[in-house]
Amino acid sequence: MPTISMFYGIIIRMYYDDHNPPHFHAFFGEYKATFNFEGELIDGNMPNSKIKLISAWALIHKEDLMANWKLAKDNESLYNINPLN
């Protein structure tokens, strides 16, 4: 499960063998959640302040996330995506 970005204590990962619809996984301490590329929480639990950061990051990097999703589906190495500054 490659880490593709890290910011403000949040780790963003994308699985190679995951299912549709396109999504990524976010981890913060004991919290873990799944988000779609629109930045919407679709499963799991995460503090509201972190959800806002993850959602903003996802919207900014939507095209990068989709490119990584396609690479993951082809079992190719994923690219790191810039964190929030």
C-alpha positions in Angstrom: 0.0 0.0 0.0 2.1 2.9 -1.3 2.1 6.2 0.5 1.5 8.9 -2.1 1.4 12.0 0.1 1.8 13.2 3.7 0.8 16.5 5.3 -0.2 17.8 8.8 0.2 14.3 10.2 -2.1 12.7 7.6 -0.9 9.9 5.4 -2.5 9.3 2.0 -2.2 5.9 0.4 -3.6 4.2 -2.6 -3.9 0.4 -3.1 -2.8 -1.4 -6.2 -5.6 -4.0 -6.1 -8.5 -1.8 -5.0 -12.0 -1.7 -6.5 -14.0 1.0 -8.1 -15.1 3.7 -7.7 -11.7 5.5 -7.7 -10.7 6.4 -4.1 -7.8 6.8 -1.7 -7.2 6.0 2.0 -6.3 8.6 4.6 -4.7 7.8 8.0 -4.3 10.1 11.0 -3.2 8.5 14.3 -5.8 5.8 15.0 -8.2 7.2 12.4 -8.6 5.8 8.9 -11.0 6.8 6.2 -11.7 6.4 2.5 -12.3 9.4 0.2 -13.4 9.8 -3.4 -11.5 12.1 -5.7 -14.1 14.9 -5.1 -12.8 14.9 -1.5 -15.9 13.3 0.0 -15.6 11.0 2.9 -17.1 7.6 1.8 -16.1 5.3 4.6 -14.4 5.4 8.0 -13.8 8.0 10.6 -11.6 11.1 10.7 -11.7 14.4 12.8 -13.6 17.2 11.0 -10.5 19.4 10.8 -8.6 16.7 9.0 -11.5 16.0 6.7 -11.4 19.6 5.5 -7.7 19.4 4.8 -8.0 16.1 3.0 -11.0 17.3 0.9 -9.1 20.5 -0.2 -6.0 18.4 -1.1 -8.1 16.0 -3.1 -9.8 18.7 -5.1 -6.5 20.4 -5.8 -4.9 17.1 -7.0 -7.9 15.4 -8.6 -6.0 14.9 -11.9 -3.0 13.5 -10.1 -5.1 11.1 -8.2 -6.8 9.8 -11.3 -3.4 9.3 -13.0 -2.2 7.3 -10.0 -5.4 5.3 -10.0 -4.8 4.3 -13.6 -1.2 3.4 -12.8 -2.4 1.3 -9.8 -4.9 -0.6 -11.9 -2.0 -1.5 -14.3 0.2 -2.5 -11.3 2.7 0.2 -12.1 4.6 2.4 -9.6 2.6 5.4 -8.2 3.9 8.9 -8.2 4.1 11.1 -5.0 1.6 13.9 -4.9 2.6 17.2 -3.4 1.3 17.9 0.1 -0.7 20.9 1.3 1.6 23.7 2.2 
